[in-house]
Amino acid sequence: MSDRTILIVGTYDTKDDELNYLAEVIRGQGGGVMTMDVSVLGDPSAPCDISKHAVAEAGGHSIQKAIDGGDENLAMQIMAKGSALLAARLQAEGRIDGVIVLGGTMGTDLALDLCSALPLGVPKYIVSTVSFSPLIPPERLPADVQMILWAGGLYGLNSVCKASLSQAAGAVLGAARAVERPDRTRPLIGMTSFGKTVLRYMVALKPALEERGFEVAVFHATGMGGRAFESLAAEGAFAAVMDFAPQEVGNHLMGSTISAGADRMTNAGRSGTPQIVSIGCYDLVDFVGWQDAPARLAGQEQHAHNRLLSSVMMTADQRREMAQTICGKLAGADGPVVLILPLQGGNEWDRPGGPLSDPEGLEAFIAEIRAQCPANVQLVELDAHINDPAFAETALEVFDGWQAGGALRRA
């Protein structure tokens, strides 16, 4: 008897040998296998557990309609929709414990939809010819997806691609055996931040919230951290969020590739999750350190954080635009929103006399927040810095009021 079952997904008409090899490795390690064919034109050498016909029907069409459309992109989107729905159903029914999807650009496009349909904690592996590629936008990546480059595997098996395939097969089975799924017995608070040298509120807030019976997950707001935060917010996984580090909003606004997607700072509001928000590192735009700065930031002073990451300080006009964008995103929220505005600054470096101090820029941002703050947002101005104890104390006062009044979301 196998202890864990892995769903193997791919186009069995063109990648039959590779997909069957994955199954052999998983079975050889004592795992179970379920197979799903997402081909359109051809057929596998042997029937799969879930046929391409079943996948297409789940996607709202027949295989023949997908073929008759004459567009391989639209055909694969049909298969992506169907495979995602079926995979989610299989997982919810307890019939699979993890998934591995194999493909080139077509298969990867499908794999991203399929893996996004599975909850956090379900092992998701994509073996792709474009792993780690800039072709993949951050908003398409599930919070805990794993990818491995399908090296040397464009056509047929060989010792090079077997090294990639066998690693992936072992990894997904090992993950399915070892994973500790999120424990939802305690309500979860989602918080965004950077490291303690820049933003410090979580040092006080995390233990205080835990004493109140909540679990706290702090997300590093450098693109993928914000993406994971948004993915969970969209699921309604949080009782409340403390979104205190909106820098990814500015990154996206200014054209940086370090982005959590266009929907950053919107999914908690869409799911009705209560939000306490603030301005941590609002004035900085991060970009990939080994690339040129985004065109909108050309000529502005840069600071190299390390070889991977550099930052640019926003001008006063750019800060006004950032304020407008934040307020616009919060205006669409269905749940309660409190914006805590620390009037003395939003990161450790912008304190008076600090290396990034810009009183005029800060005042321009504050004035625009005041002018643009939407009616559904309670603006709390605080004559303190975001790293002062008063900030964390104010956030807790808001939170405690919500808890006492029954406003927190029940996941």
PyMOL commands that set and color helices and strands:
alter all, ss='L'
color gray80, all
select helices_A, chain A and resi 16-28+52-58+63-68+72-92+105-116+138-140+159-178+201-211+224-235+247-253+267-270+295-297+316-330+348-350+359-372+389-405
alter helices_A, ss='H'
color red, helices_A
select strands_A, chain A and resi 5-10+32-37+98-103+124-128+146-149+188-193+215-220+240-243+275-277+284-288+302-304+309-313+337-342+377-382
alter strands_A, ss='S'
color yellow, strands_A
deselect
rebuild
show_as cartoon
